[in-house]
Protein backbone atom coordinates (compact mmCIF):
# COMPACT_ATOMS: atom_id res chain seq x y z
CA UNK A 1 0.00 0.00 0.00
CA UNK A 2 1.44 3.40 -1.04
CA UNK A 3 1.82 6.39 1.24
CA UNK A 4 -1.16 8.75 1.17
CA UNK A 5 -0.23 12.36 0.56
CA UNK A 6 -2.93 14.89 1.32
CA UNK A 7 -3.25 17.80 -1.10
CA UNK A 8 -6.20 19.71 0.35
CA UNK A 9 -6.36 21.08 3.88
CA UNK A 10 -9.03 22.16 6.36
CA UNK A 11 -8.94 24.32 9.50
CA UNK A 12 -8.72 21.12 11.57
CA UNK A 13 -5.37 20.25 9.91
CA UNK A 14 -3.71 23.58 10.75
CA UNK A 15 -1.25 23.76 13.67
CA UNK A 16 0.10 27.31 13.23
CA UNK A 17 -1.07 29.61 16.04
CA UNK A 18 -1.12 32.63 13.68
CA UNK A 19 -3.47 31.07 11.10
CA UNK A 20 -6.88 32.76 10.91
CA UNK A 21 -8.58 31.38 7.81
CA UNK A 22 -8.16 30.41 4.18
CA UNK A 23 -10.20 30.93 1.04
CA UNK A 24 -10.26 28.22 -1.61
CA UNK A 25 -12.01 30.46 -4.15
CA UNK A 26 -9.54 33.30 -3.66
CA UNK A 27 -6.50 31.01 -3.30
CA UNK A 28 -5.46 32.85 -0.14
CA UNK A 29 -4.51 32.36 3.50
CA UNK A 30 -5.18 34.95 6.22
CA UNK A 31 -2.86 35.05 9.24
CA UNK A 32 -2.23 37.20 12.29
CA UNK A 33 0.02 40.04 11.22
CA UNK A 34 3.10 41.78 12.55
CA UNK A 35 1.26 44.49 14.54
CA UNK A 36 -1.78 44.95 16.75
CA UNK A 37 -4.95 44.69 14.68
CA UNK A 38 -3.01 43.65 11.57
CA UNK A 39 -3.84 40.62 9.44
CA UNK A 40 -1.59 39.34 6.66
CA UNK A 41 -3.16 37.83 3.55
CA UNK A 42 -1.06 35.64 1.28
CA UNK A 43 -2.55 35.22 -2.19
CA UNK A 44 -1.42 32.45 -4.51
CA UNK A 45 -1.68 32.09 -8.28
CA UNK A 46 -3.43 28.74 -7.91
CA UNK A 47 -5.22 26.60 -5.36
CA UNK A 48 -2.46 24.03 -5.75
CA UNK A 49 0.19 26.59 -4.71
CA UNK A 50 -1.90 27.55 -1.70
CA UNK A 51 -2.32 23.90 -0.70
CA UNK A 52 1.41 23.22 -1.10
CA UNK A 53 2.16 26.19 1.19
CA UNK A 54 -0.39 25.02 3.75
CA UNK A 55 1.06 21.50 3.70
CA UNK A 56 4.60 22.79 4.05
CA UNK A 57 3.99 25.36 6.80
CA UNK A 58 0.48 25.72 8.26
CA UNK A 59 -0.02 22.06 9.10
CA UNK A 60 3.46 21.08 10.23
CA UNK A 61 6.62 23.21 10.23
CA UNK A 62 4.99 26.59 10.90
CA UNK A 63 8.12 27.87 12.67
CA UNK A 64 9.82 27.93 9.24
CA UNK A 65 7.08 30.00 7.57
CA UNK A 66 8.15 33.55 6.61
CA UNK A 67 4.84 34.99 7.86
CA UNK A 68 5.16 33.17 11.18
CA UNK A 69 8.76 34.37 11.55
CA UNK A 70 7.89 38.01 10.89
CA UNK A 71 4.87 37.98 13.20
CA UNK A 72 6.73 36.20 15.99
CA UNK A 73 9.77 38.49 15.74
CA UNK A 74 7.70 41.69 15.63
CA UNK A 75 5.14 40.87 18.32
CA UNK A 76 6.31 38.11 20.61
CA UNK A 77 10.12 37.77 20.60
CA UNK A 78 10.65 39.86 23.77
CA UNK A 79 7.65 38.56 25.72
LUMFIDREN-401604 format. One record per residue (C-alpha): residue number from 0; residue in one letter; x, y, z. Coordinates in steps of 0.25 Angstrom, whole numbers, always signed. Layout:
// LUMFIDREN-401604
R  num  residu     px     py     pz
R  NUM       a      X      Y      Z
...
//
This chain:
// LUMFIDREN-401604
R  num  residu     px     py     pz
R    0       x     +0     +0     +0
R    1       x     +6    +14     -4
R    2       x     +7    +26     +5
R    3       x     -5    +35     +5
R    4       x     -1    +49     +2
R    5       x    -12    +60     +5
R    6       x    -13    +71     -4
R    7       x    -25    +79     +1
R    8       x    -25    +84    +16
R    9       x    -36    +89    +25
R   10       x    -36    +97    +38
R   11       x    -35    +84    +46
R   12       x    -21    +81    +40
R   13       x    -15    +94    +43
R   14       x     -5    +95    +55
R   15       x     +0   +109    +53
R   16       x     -4   +118    +64
R   17       x     -4   +131    +55
R   18       x    -14   +124    +44
R   19       x    -28   +131    +44
R   20       x    -34   +126    +31
R   21       x    -33   +122    +17
R   22       x    -41   +124     +4
R   23       x    -41   +113     -6
R   24       x    -48   +122    -17
R   25       x    -38   +133    -15
R   26       x    -26   +124    -13
R   27       x    -22   +131     -1
R   28       x    -18   +129    +14
R   29       x    -21   +140    +25
R   30       x    -11   +140    +37
R   31       x     -9   +149    +49
R   32       x     +0   +160    +45
R   33       x    +12   +167    +50
R   34       x     +5   +178    +58
R   35       x     -7   +180    +67
R   36       x    -20   +179    +59
R   37       x    -12   +175    +46
R   38       x    -15   +162    +38
R   39       x     -6   +157    +27
R   40       x    -13   +151    +14
R   41       x     -4   +143     +5
R   42       x    -10   +141     -9
R   43       x     -6   +130    -18
R   44       x     -7   +128    -33
R   45       x    -14   +115    -32
R   46       x    -21   +106    -21
R   47       x    -10    +96    -23
R   48       x     +1   +106    -19
R   49       x     -8   +110     -7
R   50       x     -9    +96     -3
R   51       x     +6    +93     -4
R   52       x     +9   +105     +5
R   53       x     -2   +100    +15
R   54       x     +4    +86    +15
R   55       x    +18    +91    +16
R   56       x    +16   +101    +27
R   57       x     +2   +103    +33
R   58       x     +0    +88    +36
R   59       x    +14    +84    +41
R   60       x    +26    +93    +41
R   61       x    +20   +106    +44
R   62       x    +32   +111    +51
R   63       x    +39   +112    +37
R   64       x    +28   +120    +30
R   65       x    +33   +134    +26
R   66       x    +19   +140    +31
R   67       x    +21   +133    +45
R   68       x    +35   +137    +46
R   69       x    +32   +152    +44
R   70       x    +19   +152    +53
R   71       x    +27   +145    +64
R   72       x    +39   +154    +63
R   73       x    +31   +167    +63
R   74       x    +21   +163    +73
R   75       x    +25   +152    +82
R   76       x    +40   +151    +82
R   77       x    +43   +159    +95
R   78       x    +31   +154   +103
//
